[in-house]
Amino acid sequence: MRFFLCLAALAASLPALAQVQAPKPAEHAVPQTKFPYKDEVYTAKDFHFGDGGTLPELHLHYLTLGTPHRNTAGQVDNAVLILHGTGGNRFSLTTPVFANELFAPGQPLDAAKYFLILPDDIGHGDSSRPSEGLHMRFPKYDYDDMVRSQHQMLLEGLHVDHLRLIVGTSMGCMQAFVWGEAYPGFSDALMPLACLPTELAGRNRMMRYMSIQAIKQDPAWKNGDYTTQPENGLRTATDLTFVMGSAPLVQQKAAPTRKAAEAFVDSYVPRAMANSDANNLIYYFDASRNYNPEAKLATITVPVMYINSADDFINPPELGIAEKLAPRMPHARFVLLPISDKTRGHGTHTQAALWKPYLVELLNRSAPTH
C-alpha cells in the first residue's frame, strides 16, 4: 500500500514555480499511520516586517508528522523543516513522489523516527495572505520575513529549539541559504534543492517582473482592489510561470503532437487560474526582491548538500553560478543532476528518488558525534 494517498494527482506534471496549489486533503485522505499527524496554526502577535509594516496577528498554518524527541541535554534532535516552493503550501510535498520516497517506514526521513514540519509560508496556503482582505495593503514580505516567522513559529509554537535538517525546494531552497546565514548552527545540515545562492537577476527576475507587470497593467486589477480576478493579466502571468517551470524533454513527451500541445495548454491554464489570486501572485514573485546570500556564504559552516538539475530553465547550469559559489561554504557539496528520462526540469526538486542517495549521505555526514 502506498504510504500517502495522492493529495494532488496533477501536481507531479505541473511546473513547480507558482504551481497550482495542492489542495487540503479531505478527512478520509489524511494518512492513516502509526505516528501522530497534526494540521495546526501558530499565531504571531504584532509581527513586524522588514518593510516597516506590521500585522496584529500573523497566522501560520503548518503540518507535522511524527513526534519531537529530546536528547539528554533537553534539546530537540530529530526535527526536520521542509520548505515548499513559490505558490506552494504545506501539502505540496506530501505527494507520493516526495513523501513515499522520504517519509515512509525505512526511508531516510522515516516519520516514525523524525519530527517533520511542513509550514505554509507567509502569503501561501492558509497562512495570512493579501487575498484575505488587505490586498495590496498587506505588508510587503520578503524571504527574510518568511524565515524569521518560521524561526519564531518553531520556538514559540512548536517549542523546537534545534533542527536536524532543513530541506528546501525552489523558494524553500533559497530560504535554506537565508536560514544558514540568519541562524547559524540552528540546523545540523542544509539541503537546498533548485536555486542559486545569489541575487535574482537576469532572465529569472525578468520573467518574475513580467508576470507582476502583466497583472498590474490589466485595468481589471484596479490597484489590487478587484472583486473578480484580472483575467488577462493573470493569464499572461500563468503562461510565463508555466514556461519558467517547464522542461523541453518533459513537455515534448507529454504533448508529442500539435493537437496534444494545444489541448494541454487549454486544460492547464484554466485550472491554474482557477486556483490563483492575482495579488497573492504579485507578492509571491516580489518576495524574492531582496534575496542575495552570496556575500555571507562563508558563514554557513554546517554540512550542505546543494542540488540542481541540468534541465532547470530557472537556474540553468550554463550560468556557472552554483559551481562558483558553492565552494565558499566550507562544508558544502554541489551536485548537478544530468538530464534524464526521470528529471522534470525545475520540478526535479520534488522527484526525491533522483536525489535520495545524496540526502542519505548528508544525514550520515552531519550526524551528531555525541
Secondary structure, 3 states (H helix, E strand, C coil): CCCCCCCCCCHHHCCCCCCCCCCCCCHHHCCCCCCCEEEEEEEEEEEECCCCCEEEEEEEEEEEECCCCECCCCCECCEEEEECCCCCCCCHHHCHHHHHHHCCCCCCCCCCCCEEEEECCCCCCCCCCHHHCCHHHCCCCCHHHHHHHHHHHHHHHCCCCCECEEEEECHHHHHHHHHHHHCCCCECCEEEECCCCCCCCHHHHHHHHHHHHHHHCCHHHHHHCCCCCCHHHHHHHHHHHHHHHCCHHHHHHHCCCHHHHHHHHHHHHHHHHHCCCHHHHHHHHHCCCCCCCHHHHHHCCCCEEEEEECCCCCCCHHHCHHHHHHHHCCCEEEEEECCCCCCCHHHHHHCHHHHHHHHHHHHHHCCCCC
